[in-house]
Amino acid sequence: MNRSPHIRGLIALAAVALSLYVALTVPVHLGLDLRGGTQIVLEIRPTAAADADADGEATDRTVEVLRGRIDALGVAEPGIARSGSDRIVVELPGLQDPRKAADMLGRTAQLTFHQVLGTAANADDPSTPLPKRPREQVMADESGRLLRLQAPSLTGKDVEKATARFDQQSGAGWHVTVDFRGSGEQGWARLTGEAACHTAGDPARRVAIVLDDRIISSPQVDPSVACRSGIGGGSTQITGTFDDSEAKELALLINGGALPVPVETVEQRTVGPTLGAAAIRASAWAAVIGTALTSLFIIAVYRLMGALATVALACYGLISYAALAALGATLTLPGLAGFVLAIGMAVDANVLVFERAREEYASRHRPTPRSSLTAGFRRAFSAIADSNITTLIAAGLLFFLASGPVRGFGVTLGIGVLASMLSALVITRALADYAVARPRLRRRPHLTGIAHNGTVRDRLTRTHPNLMRHPRRWLAASAAALVLAASGIALRGLDFGIEFTGGRLIEYTTGAPVDADRARTALADAGFPRAVVQTSGENQLTVRTHQLSNTQAATITDTITDLAHQADKIRDEAIGPSLGKELRQGALIALAVALAAQLIYLAARFRWLLGTSAVAALAHDVVILIGLFAWLGKPVDGVFLAALLTVIGYSVNDSVVVFDRIRELGRDNLRMPFARIANQALLQTLPRTVNTGMGAAFILTALAVLGGDTLTDFALALLIGLAVGTYSSMFTATPLAIELHKHRT
């Protein structure tokens, strides 16, 4: 007796049950756009170094350090931007303890390591400190004893990383391990070697670790360390009476780096969502209608198998949602839209299996739906595995190399891929195996949906067109599209959103409460459709938009005044980009490395010829999508960035499916010309391409038409990417592979 179906059924049941439990018991965090959050305004306190910083580099560096601390706090999808010349606005969604977060962000985190010269208290009167000598500092240690410290020998810049750890062997509790880098390793050995020259018990045998002008640890160098030799290995431990949260907080501050200038929290308040209830309802309806249409389409095409795939997709949605909730991810409206789109894209694996099963049944190699389905799962596995592994490579590298929303996208993408594979290869198969084993279905195979070719395959079988007769013509069409897109970028330029360019923030105190939805509608009618409106407090309203002239700012003020009958402007400042320079550079580096890693993987699986063609088609899709947005005058913002990353994943998947079939046919037909093999592979995978594209198109069209202004551009970008990606996998990547094969030969 074959145990595999029973094992798959148990795994599927366990995964669904666990996901249902997590979804019902773990609350999900909503982003600033859906729920609002806490706004903390930090003000920079000038120092002599900051005064010399005419270009504001210290302030920009402060923003990046704060961003690193927020990422380490585990707060996803934060908003952080420079406001005016000396303020930084931080917005944190779904925060449990905003006061602790404000304290954490405001800590300077200046870490230094000092040699202890001796005590600083008078021997006759310990409460009276001795006069401080030049180039010395006097501080109290952990017990309150005053110590004389030499000038810093090492600083936080010499630290590679800090890790909070619990000492289970000795039971000493929590400590922080500090690893030094570069010259810091020799500096630590030199510092501890000098201290080791003093006798045990002498205060001068201690080393003081100072954070923000306070000694947090002053351990004595172990007697086993010889004078002048010091402690090698470039690592030390900060010990003390830490609990787990204090140790992790200290490690977080050390890893985040020191603030270049001191900051002070000058304001802390709760802010409302940046999107209105009407926009959220419209988007929810669009998601429901799009998902329903996709499900109906799959059922109409694949009958019973389509109905089972729809059940598996519902399980996919549950598993993905539970994974995001368990990880504490923050869901924003574009994130939720991408999540819904992923349900449409997850149908791809099911379609691959069902189409392979149809081929097996039509060839009469597998005379029953059950045997055809088993063969379909087996023969589609390599295409499913390769397409998902390439996406997982990109997701992993985006997580490890990028930060901020790009890292969050990597997490969401990785969860979606793993859940999709579990849904298709375990849940769908468990349901399908049980269904096709029923006697009623064995007598009526047409009900399964795999006992016939389907409309697209029937037509291709009758006509058998030679799509790859003139590959250079397809490449010429792709080149023309590239030139057109590039000319749009060159002539029209890109309309970067506030996240990239910064803008203007105007805050009002109104005579009466103003509904944020009404304000958004009124500002859109006045010519500011992309204005971000938030309520804060009972009678306060904040408008954030792109760079404005004084006339435009006056128009906004007049619009708000008409709504509230009285509006006093209390703040009007320029704000910097929320996607800072380092974040953008990190995202580009992560993307470049991800593409290189995908190329290496594809080359290993399909040869360099096919791997290069797939990556070239991907670049083709990216340029055309950006160029079309340039011609249309659409904003290139954080939402567009999410759409672009989604398109990149889809484009590679589509090419991998075609190339997997080329590889399979090439093994079976060693003497057949490559161009003919490629054409046959295209014809065999075309039904899968059409059905997968239609499934995703239903959801995207619903989001574009019904989702409101917020999701229109997001859905439009994905619709363009879907169309261009489908085209390029067939008529850019495949013809390019044919031409490269000719030159190689």
C-alpha positions in Angstrom: 0.0 0.0 0.0 1.3 3.4 -1.0 1.6 5.6 2.1 2.4 8.9 0.2 -1.2 10.1 -0.3 -1.9 9.6 3.5 1.3 11.4 4.5 0.5 14.3 2.1 -3.1 14.4 3.6 -1.7 14.6 7.1 0.8 17.3 6.3 -1.9 19.3 4.5 -4.3 19.0 7.4 -1.6 19.9 10.0 -0.5 23.0 8.0 -4.1 24.2 7.6 -5.0 23.6 11.3 -1.9 25.3 12.6 -2.4 28.3 10.2 -6.1 28.6 11.3 -5.0 28.6 15.0 -2.4 31.3 14.4 -4.8 33.4 12.3 -7.4 33.3 15.0 -5.1 33.9 18.0 -2.3 36.2 16.7 -3.4 39.7 15.7 -2.0 41.2 12.5 -0.3 44.6 12.5 -1.8 47.2 10.1 0.3 49.9 8.5 0.2 53.7 8.7 -2.1 53.8 5.7 -4.7 51.5 7.2 -4.6 52.2 10.9 -2.3 55.1 11.7 0.2 54.9 14.5 2.5 57.0 16.6 4.3 60.0 15.4 7.5 61.1 17.1 9.2 64.4 16.2 12.9 64.6 17.1 14.8 67.8 17.1 18.5 68.0 16.5 20.5 69.8 19.2 23.4 71.7 17.4 27.0 71.0 18.4 30.2 72.5 17.2 30.7 69.6 14.8 27.1 70.0 13.5 27.6 73.7 13.0 30.4 72.9 10.7 28.2 70.5 8.8 26.9 73.1 6.3 25.6 70.4 3.9 23.5 68.7 6.5 25.4 65.4 6.2 25.2 64.9 10.0 21.4 65.2 9.8 21.1 62.8 6.9 23.4 60.3 8.7 21.2 60.7 11.8 18.1 59.7 9.7 19.9 56.5 8.5 21.0 55.6 12.0 17.4 56.0 13.2 16.2 53.9 10.3 18.6 51.1 11.4 17.3 51.3 15.0 13.7 51.1 13.9 14.5 48.0 11.7 16.1 46.4 14.7 13.1 47.2 16.9 11.1 45.0 14.6 8.7 47.8 13.5 7.9 47.1 9.8 6.9 49.8 7.2 7.8 52.8 9.3 7.8 56.4 8.0 10.9 58.5 8.6 11.8 61.7 6.9 13.8 64.9 7.6 11.5 67.9 8.3 12.8 71.4 7.9 16.5 72.0 8.8 16.6 70.5 12.3 13.7 68.1 12.8 13.1 64.4 11.9 9.6 63.0 11.8 9.3 59.3 12.7 6.0 57.4 12.2 5.6 54.0 13.7 2.6 51.8 13.0 1.0 49.5 15.6 3.5 50.3 18.4 2.8 48.8 21.8 5.1 51.1 23.9 5.7 54.4 22.1 7.4 56.0 25.1 10.1 53.3 25.1 10.6 53.7 21.4 11.0 57.4 21.7 13.6 56.9 24.4 15.4 54.3 22.2 15.5 56.6 19.2 16.7 59.6 21.2 19.7 57.8 22.7 22.9 59.1 21.3 24.7 55.7 21.7 28.2 57.1 21.9 30.2 53.9 22.8 33.8 54.3 24.0 36.4 52.0 25.7 38.8 53.5 28.2 41.8 52.5 30.3 41.1 53.1 34.0 43.9 55.1 35.6 42.7 54.7 39.2 40.1 56.0 41.6 39.1 59.6 41.6 37.9 59.8 45.3 39.8 61.4 48.2 41.1 58.7 50.5 40.2 60.7 53.6 36.7 61.6 52.3 35.5 59.2 49.6 32.6 61.5 48.8 34.9 64.2 47.7 36.3 63.7 44.2 39.9 64.6 43.3 40.5 67.4 40.8 40.3 66.2 37.2 43.6 66.1 35.4 44.0 67.1 31.7 42.8 64.6 29.2 41.1 62.6 31.9 37.4 61.9 32.6 35.9 61.1 35.9 32.8 58.8 36.0 31.1 56.6 38.5 31.3 52.9 37.9 28.4 50.4 38.3 28.7 50.5 42.1 28.9 54.3 42.3 32.7 54.5 42.8 34.4 57.3 41.0 37.1 56.3 38.5 39.7 58.3 36.5 39.6 57.3 32.9 42.1 57.9 30.1 40.9 59.4 26.8 39.0 56.8 24.6 41.2 54.1 23.1 38.4 52.7 21.0 34.9 53.9 19.9 31.8 52.3 18.4 33.3 52.7 14.9 35.7 49.9 15.8 32.9 47.5 16.6 31.8 44.9 14.0 28.7 43.7 15.8 27.2 43.2 19.2 25.0 40.2 20.2 22.9 39.7 23.3 23.4 36.2 24.7 22.4 34.1 27.7 25.2 32.2 29.5 23.5 28.8 30.2 26.7 27.0 31.4 27.6 29.3 34.2 24.2 30.7 34.9 25.6 34.2 35.0 22.6 35.6 33.1 22.5 37.9 30.1 25.5 39.6 28.6 26.5 41.4 25.4 29.3 40.0 23.2 31.1 42.7 21.2 33.2 41.8 18.2 35.8 44.3 16.9 36.9 44.8 13.3 40.0 46.0 11.6 42.3 48.0 13.8 39.9 47.6 16.6 41.1 44.0 17.2 44.7 45.3 17.8 43.4 48.2 19.8 41.5 46.0 22.2 44.6 43.7 22.7 46.7 46.8 23.3 44.2 48.3 25.8 43.8 45.1 27.8 47.6 44.5 27.6 48.2 47.8 29.3 45.7 47.0 32.0 47.2 43.6 32.6 50.5 45.2 33.7 48.8 46.2 37.0 48.3 43.8 40.0 45.1 42.0 40.6 42.7 44.2 42.6 44.2 47.4 41.4 41.5 49.7 39.8 44.0 50.3 37.0 43.7 46.7 35.9 40.1 47.4 34.8 38.8 48.6 31.4 35.8 50.9 31.3 33.1 50.6 28.7 31.2 53.8 28.5 27.8 54.5 26.7 26.6 58.0 26.5 28.9 59.3 29.3 28.0 56.5 31.7 30.0 53.5 32.6 27.9 50.4 31.8 30.7 47.9 32.5 34.2 48.0 34.0 35.5 44.5 34.1 38.9 43.6 35.5 41.3 41.9 33.1 41.7 38.2 34.0 44.9 37.3 35.9 45.8 34.8 33.2 46.4 37.7 30.7 50.1 38.6 30.6 51.4 42.2 30.7 51.6 43.8 27.2 50.1 40.7 25.5 46.4 41.5 26.0 43.3 39.7 24.9 43.4 38.5 21.4 40.5 37.3 19.1 39.0 40.7 18.8 36.0 40.0 21.1 34.9 40.9 24.6 31.8 40.6 26.8 29.9 43.4 28.5 28.5 41.9 31.7 26.2 43.4 34.3 22.8 42.9 35.8 21.0 42.7 32.5 17.7 41.1 31.8 16.9 39.9 28.3 15.3 43.2 27.1 18.1 45.3 28.5 20.8 43.2 26.9 19.0 43.2 23.5 18.4 46.9 23.7 22.1 47.5 24.4 23.1 45.3 21.5 20.6 47.1 19.3 22.1 50.5 20.1 25.7 49.3 19.5 24.8 47.7 16.2 22.7 50.7 15.1 25.7 53.1 15.6 26.0 56.4 17.3 23.9 59.4 16.4 26.3 62.0 14.8 24.4 64.7 16.7 22.3 64.6 19.9 18.5 64.6 19.4 15.6 65.3 21.7 12.0 64.2 21.5 9.9 67.4 21.2 6.6 65.9 20.2 4.8 62.5 20.4 1.3 61.9 19.4 -1.1 59.5 17.7 -1.9 60.0 14.0 -4.8 58.7 11.9 -4.5 56.5 8.8 -3.2 58.1 5.6 -6.1 56.4 3.7 -9.8 56.9 4.2 -12.3 54.2 5.0 -13.9 54.6 1.6 -10.6 53.8 -0.2 -10.1 50.7 2.1 -13.6 49.5 1.4 -13.3 49.9 -2.3 -10.0 48.0 -2.3 -11.4 45.2 -0.2 -14.4 44.8 -2.7 -12.0 44.9 -5.6 -9.9 42.1 -4.0 -13.0 40.0 -3.3 -14.4 40.4 -6.8 -11.1 39.8 -8.5 -10.5 36.6 -6.5 -14.0 35.4 -7.2 -13.6 35.9 -10.9 -10.2 34.1 -10.9 -11.8 31.2 -9.0 -14.7 31.0 -11.4 -12.3 31.0 -14.4 -10.2 28.2 -13.0 -13.3 26.1 -12.3 -14.7 26.8 -15.8 -11.4 25.7 -17.4 -10.4 22.7 -15.2 -13.8 21.7 -13.8 -13.4 19.5 -10.7 -9.6 20.0 -10.6 -10.2 23.7 -10.8 -12.6 23.6 -7.9 -10.0 21.7 -5.8 -7.3 24.2 -6.8 -9.6 27.0 -5.6 -9.9 25.3 -2.2 -6.1 24.9 -2.2 -5.7 28.6 -3.0 -7.9 29.5 -0.1 -5.6 27.4 2.1 -2.6 29.2 0.5 -4.1 32.5 1.5 -4.7 31.2 5.1 -1.1 29.8 5.4 0.4 33.0 4.0 -1.7 35.2 6.3 -0.8 33.1 9.3 2.9 33.2 8.5 2.9 37.0 8.2 1.0 37.3 11.5 3.4 35.0 13.3 6.4 37.0 12.0 4.8 40.3 13.2 4.8 41.7 9.6 2.9 45.0 9.0 0.3 44.9 6.3 -0.2 48.0 4.2 -2.8 48.4 1.4 -0.3 47.8 -1.4 1.0 44.8 0.6 -2.5 43.4 0.9 -3.1 44.0 -2.8 0.2 42.1 -3.5 -1.0 39.4 -1.2 -4.3 39.1 -3.1 -2.3 39.1 -6.4 -0.1 36.3 -5.1 -3.2 34.2 -4.7 -3.8 34.7 -8.4 -0.2 34.0 -9.2 -0.1 30.9 -7.0 -2.6 29.3 -9.4 0.4 29.0 -11.8 1.7 25.8 -10.2 -1.7 24.2 -10.4 -2.1 25.2 -14.0 1.3 23.7 -14.8 0.3 20.4 -13.3 -3.1 20.2 -14.9 -1.8 21.1 -18.4 0.9 18.3 -18.1 -1.8 15.9 -17.0 -3.9 16.9 -20.1 -0.9 16.2 -22.3 -0.4 12.8 -20.7 -4.1 11.9 -21.1 -4.2 13.1 -24.7 -1.1 11.1 -25.7 -2.8 7.9 -24.3 0.4 7.1 -22.4 -1.7 7.4 -19.3 -5.2 6.1 -20.0 -6.9 7.2 -16.8 -7.2 10.6 -15.1 -5.5 9.2 -12.0 -2.4 8.0 -13.8 -2.3 11.2 -15.9 -2.5 13.4 -12.8 0.3 11.4 -11.1 2.5 11.9 -14.2 1.5 15.5 -14.4 2.7 16.2 -10.9 5.9 14.4 -11.6 6.8 16.0 -14.9 5.8 19.5 -13.8 7.9 19.4 -10.7 11.1 20.5 -12.2 9.5 23.7 -13.8 7.8 24.5 -10.5 11.0 23.9 -8.5 13.2 26.0 -10.8 10.8 28.9 -11.1 10.3 29.1 -7.3 13.9 28.6 -6.4 14.9 31.6 -8.6 12.3 33.7 -6.8 13.5 32.4 -3.4 17.1 33.4 -4.3 15.9 37.0 -5.0 13.7 37.1 -1.9 16.6 35.9 0.4 19.1 38.4 -1.1 16.6 41.3 -0.8 16.1 40.4 2.9 19.8 40.1 3.8 21.2 42.9 1.7 18.4 45.5 1.6 16.5 47.3 4.4 13.2 49.0 5.0 10.3 48.3 2.7 12.5 46.4 0.2 13.5 43.9 3.0 9.9 43.6 4.0 9.0 42.8 0.4 11.7 40.0 0.4 10.0 38.5 3.5 6.5 38.6 1.9 7.8 37.2 -1.3 9.6 34.3 0.4 6.5 33.4 2.4 4.4 33.5 -0.7 6.7 31.2 -2.6 6.9 28.6 0.1 3.2 28.7 0.8 2.5 28.4 -3.0 4.6 25.3 -3.2 2.9 23.8 -0.2 -0.5 24.6 -1.6 0.2 23.1 -5.1 2.4 20.1 -4.3 0.8 19.0 -1.1 -2.7 20.3 -0.6 -3.9 20.3 -4.2 -2.3 16.9 -4.7 -3.9 15.4 -1.6 -7.3 16.6 -2.6 -6.9 15.6 -6.3 -5.6 12.1 -5.3 -8.6 11.5 -3.2 -11.0 12.8 -5.8 -9.7 10.8 -8.8 -9.8 7.6 -6.8 -13.6 7.8 -6.5 -15.4 5.2 -8.7 -17.8 7.8 -10.0 -15.0 9.9 -11.5 -13.4 6.8 -13.0 -16.6 6.2 -14.9 -16.9 9.9 -15.9 -13.4 11.1 -16.6 -14.6 14.3 -18.4 -15.7 15.7 -15.0 -12.1 15.9 -13.8 -11.2 18.6 -16.3 -8.0 16.8 -17.5 -9.6 14.3 -19.9 -9.6 16.7 -22.8 -7.1 19.1 -24.4 -8.8 22.4 -23.8 -9.7 25.1 -26.3 -6.2 26.7 -26.7 -4.4 23.4 -27.1 -7.0 22.1 -29.6 -6.5 25.1 -31.8 -2.7 24.9 -31.6 -2.8 21.2 -32.4 -4.8 21.8 -35.5 -2.8 24.7 -36.9 0.6 24.0 -35.4 2.0 27.5 -36.2 5.8 28.0 -36.5 6.1 31.1 -34.2 10.0 30.9 -34.3 10.3 31.0 -38.1 11.8 34.5 -38.0 13.3 35.0 -34.5 15.0 38.2 -35.5 11.7 39.9 -36.3 10.6 39.3 -32.7 13.9 40.7 -31.4 13.5 43.7 -33.7 10.0 44.3 -32.2 11.5 44.0 -28.7 14.3 46.4 -29.5 11.8 48.9 -30.9 9.8 48.7 -27.7 13.0 49.2 -25.7 13.9 52.3 -27.7 10.4 53.8 -27.3 10.5 53.1 -23.5 14.0 54.6 -23.1 13.0 57.7 -25.1 10.2 58.2 -22.6 12.6 58.1 -19.8 15.0 60.5 -21.6 12.4 62.9 -22.9 9.7 62.9 -20.2 11.8 62.0 -17.2 10.5 60.1 -14.2 8.1 61.7 -11.8 9.6 60.5 -8.5 7.2 60.4 -5.5 7.6 62.1 -2.1 9.4 58.9 -0.8 12.3 59.6 -3.2 12.3 63.4 -3.5 10.8 64.8 -0.3 8.2 67.5 -0.4 6.3 69.8 2.0 4.4 69.2 5.2 1.8 71.7 6.3 -0.1 71.2 9.6 -3.3 73.0 10.7 -5.3 73.5 13.8 -8.9 73.7 12.7 -11.9 75.3 14.4 -13.9 72.1 14.1 -13.0 68.5 13.4 -12.4 67.8 9.7 -13.1 64.4 8.2 -9.9 63.2 6.5 -11.8 61.6 3.6 -13.5 64.9 2.9 -10.2 66.7 3.0 -8.6 64.2 0.5 -11.5 64.6 -1.9 -11.4 68.4 -1.7 -7.7 68.5 -2.2 -7.9 66.2 -5.2 -10.6 68.5 -6.7 -8.2 71.4 -6.1 -5.4 69.7 -8.1 -3.6 67.7 -5.5 -4.7 64.1 -6.0 -1.6 62.7 -4.4 -1.7 64.7 -1.1 -1.4 62.6 2.0 -3.9 63.7 4.7 -3.7 62.6 8.3 -5.6 63.6 11.4 -3.7 64.0 14.7 -5.6 64.9 17.8 -9.1 66.2 17.7 -8.7 69.4 15.7 -5.4 68.9 13.9 -4.8 68.0 10.3 -1.6 67.3 8.4 -1.1 67.6 4.7 1.9 66.1 3.1 2.6 66.6 -0.6 5.3 67.2 -3.2 7.3 70.4 -3.5 4.9 73.4 -3.7 5.1 76.9 -4.8 3.7 79.6 -2.4 0.6 79.9 -4.6 -0.1 76.2 -4.4 0.4 76.2 -0.6 -2.1 79.0 -0.3 -4.6 77.0 -2.4 -4.2 74.1 0.0 -4.7 76.4 3.0 -7.8 77.9 1.4 -9.3 74.5 0.7 -8.8 73.4 4.3 -10.2 76.7 5.6 -13.3 76.2 3.4 -13.9 72.8 5.0 -13.2 73.8 8.6 -14.4 77.4 8.4 -11.2 78.2 10.4 -7.7 76.8 9.9 -4.5 78.1 11.5 -1.2 77.0 10.0 1.0 75.8 12.8 3.8 74.2 10.8 5.0 74.6 7.2 8.3 72.8 6.5 10.1 71.0 3.8 10.5 67.3 4.4 13.1 65.0 3.1 12.7 61.6 1.3 11.5 58.7 3.4 13.5 56.3 1.2 16.9 57.7 2.0 20.1 57.5 -0.1 21.6 54.5 1.7 18.3 52.6 1.5 18.1 53.2 -2.2 21.7 52.2 -2.7 21.2 49.1 -0.6 18.1 48.2 -2.6 19.9 48.6 -5.9 22.9 46.5 -4.7 20.6 43.8 -3.4 18.7 43.8 -6.7 21.9 43.6 -8.8 23.2 40.7 -6.6 19.9 38.9 -6.8 19.9 39.1 -10.6 23.5 37.8 -10.8 22.6 34.9 -8.4 19.6 34.1 -10.6 21.7 34.1 -13.7 24.2 31.7 -12.1 21.4 29.4 -11.0 19.7 29.4 -14.3 23.0 28.9 -16.1 23.7 25.9 -13.9 20.3 24.4 -14.6 19.8 25.5 -18.2 23.2 26.4 -19.6 24.5 30.0 -19.9 22.6 30.4 -23.2 19.2 30.1 -21.7 20.1 31.8 -18.4 21.4 34.8 -20.2 18.3 35.0 -22.3 16.0 34.9 -19.2 17.9 37.7 -17.5 17.9 39.8 -20.7 14.2 39.3 -21.0 13.9 40.5 -17.4 15.9 43.6 -18.1 13.6 44.2 -21.1 10.5 44.0 -18.9 11.9 46.5 -16.3 12.9 49.1 -18.9 9.6 48.9 -20.7 7.6 49.2 -17.5 9.6 52.2 -16.3 9.4 53.8 -19.8 5.6 53.4 -20.0 5.2 55.1 -16.6 7.4 57.9 -17.8 5.2 58.4 -21.0 2.0 58.2 -18.9 3.4 60.7 -16.3 2.6 58.3 -13.5 4.5 58.6 -10.2 7.5 56.4 -9.4 7.1 55.9 -5.7 7.2 53.2 -3.0 4.0 51.5 -4.4 5.6 51.4 -7.9 8.8 49.9 -6.4 6.7 47.0 -4.9 5.0 46.5 -8.3 8.4 46.5 -10.1 9.8 43.9 -7.8 6.7 41.7 -8.3 7.1 42.0 -12.1 10.7 40.9 -11.9 9.6 37.7 -10.0 6.9 37.0 -12.5 9.1 37.6 -15.6 11.7 35.1 -14.5 9.0 32.5 -13.6 7.5 32.7 -17.0 10.8 32.3 -18.8 11.8 29.3 -16.6 8.6 27.4 -17.6 9.4 27.7 -21.3 13.1 26.9 -20.9 12.3 23.9 -18.7 10.2 22.5 -21.6 13.0 23.3 -24.1 15.5 21.3 -21.9 13.1 18.3 -21.6 12.4 18.2 -25.4 16.1 18.6 -26.1 16.9 15.5 -24.1 14.3 13.5 -26.0 15.1 14.8 -29.5 18.9 15.1 -29.7 18.9 15.5 -33.5 16.1 18.0 -33.8 17.2 21.6 -34.6 17.2 24.0 -31.7 14.8 26.5 -33.3 12.2 23.7 -33.9 12.6 22.5 -30.3 12.0 26.0 -29.0 8.9 26.5 -31.2 7.5 23.2 -30.0 8.2 24.2 -26.4 6.4 27.5 -26.9 3.3 25.7 -28.3 3.2 23.2 -25.5 3.4 25.8 -22.7 1.2 28.4 -24.4 -2.0 27.0 -22.8 -0.4 27.3 -19.3 0.7 30.9 -20.1 -2.7 32.0 -21.3 -4.6 30.5 -18.3 -2.1 31.8 -15.7 -2.2 35.2 -17.2 -6.0 35.3 -17.3 -6.1 34.2 -13.7 -3.9 37.1 -12.6 -5.5 39.6 -15.0 -9.0 39.2 -13.4 -7.6 40.3 -10.0 -5.5 43.1 -11.5 -8.4 44.5 -13.6 -10.7 44.5 -10.6 -8.0 46.4 -8.5 -7.4 48.9 -11.3 -11.1 49.6 -11.9 -12.6 49.3 -8.4 -9.6 49.8 -6.1 -9.7 53.6 -6.1 -6.9 56.1 -6.7 -4.6 54.4 -4.2 -4.3 51.1 -6.0 -4.9 52.2 -9.6 -1.2 52.9 -10.4 -0.2 49.8 -8.5 -2.6 47.6 -10.5 -1.7 49.4 -13.8 2.0 48.7 -13.3 1.3 45.0 -12.6 -1.0 44.7 -15.6 1.7 46.2 -17.8 4.3 43.9 -16.3 2.0 40.9 -16.7 1.5 41.6 -20.4 5.1 42.5 -21.1 6.4 39.6 -19.1 4.2 37.1 -20.9 5.3 38.6 -24.3 9.0 38.6 -23.4 9.1 35.0 -22.1 7.8 33.9 -25.5 9.0 36.4 -28.0 12.2 37.9 -26.4 13.8 35.3 -24.3 13.2 32.4 -26.7 14.2 34.2 -30.0 17.3 35.5 -28.2 18.2 31.9 -27.1 17.8 30.8 -30.7 20.1 33.5 -32.0 22.7 32.9 -29.3 22.6 29.2 -30.1 23.2 29.9 -33.8 26.3 32.0 -33.0 27.6 29.4 -30.5 27.2 26.7 -33.2 
